[in-house]
Amino acid sequence: MTKFEKILLSIFFLELFAGGGGRLINVSVGPLSIRMILFIVLMLVYGIRVLATKKLVTTDYLYLKQYKLSTILISGIVLYCLLSTILGIAYGHPKGVVVNDFLRVAYFVSFFPLAYYISNDRFKIKWIKSILDIAALFMIVFTLSIDMASIFMKQEVYWKFYSWINEVIPGELVFRLNTTGVFYKGHYFLFFAVVLALYKMIKGNSTLVEKIIFFLGMTSIYFTRARGLVLALVFVIIFLIVYSLIEAFFVRKKIFKKPDFILSTKKLSHKLVLMLIVLASFCMIYFSISSTRVGDVQTEIPQVETKKTDKETSNETVQNEKPKTNQSTTEVEEKPFTGDIRVYFIKDSLHILNSRPINWLVGNGYGTEIGGRLTGIEISFLDILVEQGVIGVLLWLLVSLAPFYFYYGFQRKGERNYLNVGLLAGIAGMLLLTNTNPFINSPIGIGFLVIVLVIGFNKPVDYSMRGLKK
């Protein structure tokens, strides 16, 4: 592995983790964001590497079961997404939106170069974890700075700052009009960093950096007023409680052995008490946020009528929204509350699915307008069902649940480090979170899922290379 490849991968991961929706660094070539440019460069470099070495992965165990399964799943979902693209064009959906929908899911192909590079003797997993920590610290400073500005700045000064930051990074920030704070699209990866830090704290061997990430990261998440993130954290804690009980009673079984009974029971009790306290805290945070979100309307830009100075900085986003919704200015003002709009999406989705019986099976194709929107449907699996049908939903579920199959193999081999469990907890939280925010079918969610799949593939490879039973 060359120095250039290491630098490229470091930039690739840093931009993925900290770059939000891919436009934080406002560099683009036509419709391609910096994220897609880095993805294309990575694929080209990997292609050259494969031609030079004639190896697709980092080991000679090319037919390893996990690699074959991952390859089949990812190839299958990419080909099926290509079919959804063809359907979208055939049904006359906007071609630009159809192509963008496909480009987002094409990020799955990054599995192949990452499966090649990520290993103990090339780009190490611990390096990825370090980059995630750096990205989390950046997002904490970035978002909390905006949060503090919304609290302490005078209103007229804050509106100028508000207009300026939306102009610098359009579409990356979501402000709550009736509360302080901001949601940044990079909060998804901050969520995963918080989950990993939380599990290390529960185990009692966390570092100072991980403690900072957890406490300040939770503060940043609180100010987002995003109930989905907190609800996902509640689900993560429940997952960890269930996992701890299963591990104690059915995997290690030390709790049934007399010499270890007292010690094992004491450790398990301390861990469960701590997790229950954290669970209660998360529930309190959830209800606290809910009380501030009554009648809430969220926006990525200032409303047109609120301030005259906001008009110019809002032009780009407003122009993007108008073709999708065909709304007048009055209709924009009568935008549904965030709690009501999901019901509206569900009703419109059922109408689209029932318009053709075949839609339930294969979907209506990419570029389908749901509830006046072409992108950003809050319920990801509903979006997948409408555009790709039941077959698409099953494919996405198979890919999302594959890590649980891989990590079950780790348990059987005795590999129980915190990263395995933390990543599984992150996947569990992601499956809930993606039904409150458009996540899993975007490069942000796909990027995390691909990394977990790669680690799930490479861990057994490492066992094989050490001569242990696969």
C-alpha positions, -999 to +999 in steps of 0.1 A: +000+000+000+015+033-011+016+065+009-008+081-016-034+054-010-031+059+028-036+096+024-065+091+000-083+067+024-077+090+053-093+119+034-121+096+022-130+085+057-126+120+072-149+135+046-175+107+050-176+110+088-174+148+092-187+160+058-225+157+065-244+154+032-212+158+012-214+195+007-196+208+038-166+214+016-182+233-013-161+217-040-179+201-069-175+192-106-208+197-122-234+176-102-206+156-084-199+166-048-165+162-031-177+129-017-185+115-051-152+128-065-133+110-037-154+078-043-145+079-081-108+085-074-108+056-048-124+033-074-099+043-101-069+037-077-083+004-066-088-006-103-052+001-110-041-018-079-062-049-090-047-048-125-012-046-110-016-073-084-044-094-098-059-096-063-094-084-054-089-087-017-060-086+008-057-124+011-056-155-010-088-167+007-109-153-022-137-177-017-142-170+020-178-175+028-183-140+042-167-124+011-189-144-012-220-135+007-212-098+009-203-098-028-236-115-037-257-091-016-240-059-027-239-069-064-276-079-061-287-046-046-267-025-070-282-044-100-317-041-086-311-003-081-302-002-117-335-018-125-352+009-104-334+035-124-347+020-157-382+019-143-380+055-132-369+066-167-396+044-183-423+060-162-412+095-171-398+106-138-373+135-138-341+121-153-318+142-131-335+130-099-334+094-112-297+095-118-290+111-085-310+084-067-289+058-084-256+076-077-264+076-040-268+039-038-238+032-061-218+040-030-222+004-021-195-004-047-170+011-023-172-022-005-147-037-029-118-013-025-124-011+012-124-049+015-090-048-002-074-020+019-088-025+054-067-051+072-042-054+099-013-051+075-027-022+054-052+004+065-059-007+101-093-007+117-080+013+147-070+041+122-106+043+111-117+045+147-092+073+153-105+092+122-141+088+135-131+103+169-114+133+152-145+138+130-167+135+161-147+162+180-149+185+149-187+181+147-191+187+184-172+220+182-189+230+149-225+223+160-222+235+196-207+268+184-238+273+163-260+263+192-243+288+215-247+315+189-284+308+187-287+312+225-264+342+232-264+363+200-288+392+197-316+383+173-306+408+145-270+396+147-280+360+147-301+364+116-271+378+097-250+348+109-279+325+101-281+338+065-243+337+061-239+301+072-267+289+050-250+305+021-216+290+029-229+254+033-264+253+018-286+223+026-263+209+053-280+225+084-316+222+096-328+248+121-358+246+143-379+278+139-394+277+174-363+265+194-326+271+196-301+246+181-293+231+148-292+196+132-262+189+110-264+160+086-231+148+101-249+141+133-255+106+120-218+097+124-216+116+157-244+092+168-222+062+160-192+078+177-214+083+208-226+047+207-190+033+206-179+057+234-209+047+255-202+010+252-165+016+262-178+036+293-201+007+302-172-017+300-152+006+322-122+011+300-130+043+281-104+070+274-106+107+281-114+114+244-142+089+245-157+104+276-156+139+260-172+125+228-200+109+248-209+139+271-204+167+246-218+146+218-250+140+238-251+178+244-249+184+207-276+157+200-298+173+226-297+207+208-306+191+175-341+185+190-340+153+168-362+128+186-351+101+162-315+102+173-325+100+210-350+072+203-322+053+185-300+057+215-327+043+237-330+013+214-292+009+215-292+007+253-320-019+252-300-039+226-269-037+249-289-049+279-303-078+260-268-086+246-253-086+281-279-110+294-275-133+265-237-132+267-238-140+305-264-168+305-260-184+270-226-176+256-199-175+283-221-193+309-196-183+336-224-171+358-234-208+363-200-218+375-194-217+412-159-202+413-170-174+390-206-169+402-201-141+427-177-121+405-197-126+373-229-117+390-214-086+406-199-074+372-232-081+354-252-063+381-230-032+379-232-031+342-270-035+341-275-008+368-253+016+348-272+008+316-306+013+333-295+047+346-284+057+311-316+044+296-337+064+321-316+095+312-322+090+275-359+086+281-359+119+301-340+136+273-365+123+247-396+136+266-378+169+272-372+173+235-407+163+227-421+190+249-402+216+228-412+201+195-450+207+198-461+223+165-426+224+153-416+233+118-381+226+106-363+243+078-329+243+061-333+280+052-351+310+066-387+314+055-391+338+026-413+363+045-394+363+078-366+386+068-359+405+036-322+399+040-327+361+039-342+361+003-309+360-016-293+334+006-324+312+003-327+313-035-308+281-042-327+259-018-361+275-026-355+269-064-346+233-056-378+229-036-403+246-060-400+221-089-406+193-064-437+207-047-450+233-072-461+253-041-468+289-040-454+312-013-486+308+007-484+270+005-448+271+019-461+290+049-487+263+055-461+235+056-473+206+077-458+201+112-430+175+114-453+151+133-481+153+106-460+151+075-451+114+080-488+105+080-491+125+048-462+105+033-478+072+042-512+081+027-496+093-006-473+062-007-503+039-004-520+058-032-489+053-054-485+016-046-522+009-053-521+028-086-504-003-102-505-038-087-469-044-099-457-014-078-461-035-046-436-060-061-409-040-079-419-004-070-426+027-091-389+034-099-365+060-088-375+097-090-410+090-077-426+121-060-440+112-026-461+138-007-447+166-029-411+155-024-386+139-048-360+133-021-355+134+016-385+112+027-382+108+064-392+071+065-365+054+045-380+020+042-413+036+030-393+054+003-377+021-006-411+003-007-426+029-031-396+031-054-384-005-053-413-026-040-413-055-015-383-071-033-363-039-027-372-038+010-361-074+014-328-068-003-321-037+019-330-057+050-307-086+040-278-062+035-285-044+068-288-076+088-258-094+073-234-079+099-254-098+126-246-131+108-209-122+105-206-111+142-224-143+154-194-161+139-171-139+160-189-150+191-185-187+182-147-181+178-144-162+210-138-128+195-158-104+217-140-070+216-159-038+222-157-028+186-177-058+174-205-052+199-204-014+195-208-017+157-237-041+160-254-017+185-248+010+159-265-011+132-294-018+155-298+019+162-295+027+125-323+004+115-346+024+139-332+058+130-336+053+093-374+052+098-374+087+113-348+103+090-337+096+054-305+077+062-299+042+052-304+048+014-279+077+013-241+077+012-240+085+049-258+053+059-244+032+031-209+043+041-213+031+077-230-001+066-202-009+041-175-003+067-192-027+091-196-053+063-159-049+055-149-054+091-172-084+093-155-098+062-119-091+072-121-103+108-125-140+097-098-134+071-074-124+100-083-157+117-076-176+085-043-159+081-033-169+116-040-205+108-071-208+130-102-226+120-125-205+098 
